[in-house]
Amino acid sequence: MTKPSLHTCSSNISFVLLSAAMISLVFFVIYPNEFRLQSMVTSRPSSLTNFMETVSLKPDFRLLVGILTLPDSYERRHLVRHAYALQSNVSDARIDVRFVFCNLTKEEQRVLVAMEIMLYDDIIILNCTENMDNGKTYTYFSSLPKILEGINGIERPYDYVMKTDDDTYFRLQNLAESLRRLPREDMYYGFLTPCHDRRAPNSYMSGMGYVLSWDLVEWIATSEMPRDHQVGPEDLVTGSWLRAGGRGKNRFDMKLAMYDYMEEPRLCSRHEFVPDTIAVHKLKNNLRWATTLKYFNATEGLKPSKLYHL
């Protein structure tokens, strides 16, 4: 059999390349937009990279808001969850709102709470027996370093941790602005009690909602002193831990912007709504919640529709 010559092979290759070039030329003339599409597709990774860089920018700070509540308080969680969901766009801060309670004790709780977790993933269940002033707050703070260890691959999951209740409404943007320039260490923030005497030796931040820097949370988790003194009004007890341990020296009293819902008699802890409000406390029923949310225009984004009239 005669082997093909080098000249024959070169001719065949030249023919194939020429044919490919002619096809490409015809394709470009007839379907020019296809080349534009190809350009868009190949540039997509660069756009995606820029997008990922945008969404992964580190926030100014991270805050965990722990709302201490009861497993059976389904309706209240539903209301509070919506009140905070409507404030989700807080600039340059990450604020995670979580509902916190002790071990479940009823069969219906195990089903209904499980459904909430599946839908919202915003519940923390502590290993304790449900209580108010018998160590629940200590269990909350002391459990967090272990619960959150290694989350997101960062050493410190949050800069600040809040303890609050399900009868307090925080305006998250105002809260974020008030925290943004504060120290990240040894920080104790809230409504100072007693409110008529800021220099009282046994003062503490009201249980309506107070914030600790993460280092104080770690100290509570490892110190024997808080562990041995858990019983009593939880906000007063927390203040006594910090005082006895020489901690929380960076104190910030937000008295005028944090207050109780107005009712008679007027006290230094309660007054009418003000525009720069950070928190309103003692929202014990739906009417108080609705009145508060209406004042702060919580439903201003509602779009008109033929499906409803309000």
C-alpha positions, 0 to 999 in steps of 0.5 A: 500500500502506498503511504500518503505523501507529506505534500498530500497531508499538508494539502488536506490540512490546508483545505480543512482550515480554509473551509473552517475559515469560510464557514466562520466568515459566512456565520459571522455575516449572517448571524452576527448576534451569535458572536455577541452572545458568546462574548456575554457568556464568557464574561459572566464569571467576571460579573459573578465574581463582582457580585459575590464580592459585593454580597460578601462585604464584611459588615461594620458589626454583627449583632445577635438579638436573643428574644427570650420567650416561651415555647407556647407563645406561638401568636406572639412569635408570629407577630414579633417575627413579622415586625422584624422581618419588615426591617430586614434592610439594615445598612452595613450591619448584620443583625440576626433575630432569634427566639430563645426558650428552654427545653420543650415539654409537650408533644404538640410543642415538638411538632409545632416548634419543629415546623417553625424551625423548618420555615424560619430557622430562627429558634434557639432551644436551651438545655434548661427548665423554663423559668424567668429569674432562675438562671435562664438568662445565664444559660442563654449567655453561657451557652452561646460560645459553644453553640456558635463555635466555628459557625461561618469559619470565623473566630468571633461569630458576633461583636455584640449579643442582646438579651430582650423580651417578646414585649419589646420592639426595637427599631433596628436601623436606629439600634444599628446607628447607635451601636456602630461607633461604640467599643467592641470590648467590655461594652454594656448598653441599654436603659440604665436602671434606676432611671432617676439616679444614673450614679446609683452604685447598684445600677444595671441595664433594664431587662427590656433589652441590653447588649453585651460585647462578645468578650463579656459573653465569653467571660460569663461562660467561663467565670465561676462567679456568674455560674454561682449567682444565677437566681434573682431578677435577671437584669439586676443579676446580670448587672451584679455579675459585671460589677463584681467582676469589674467588667462592662466599664464601657456603659452606654445609657440610651434612656431617652431613646429606649422607654416603656409604652406610655401609660399613667402615671408618668414615670422617668421610664415612660413617655410618648413616642419620639421619632428617634426611638430605639426601643419601646417596652411593655407591649403586653397586648396586640393593641399596644403592638399595633399602636406602636407599629402604626406610629412608626409606619411599619405598613407604609410599604403596603401596595394597593390592591383590589384583593383587600381594603384596610 
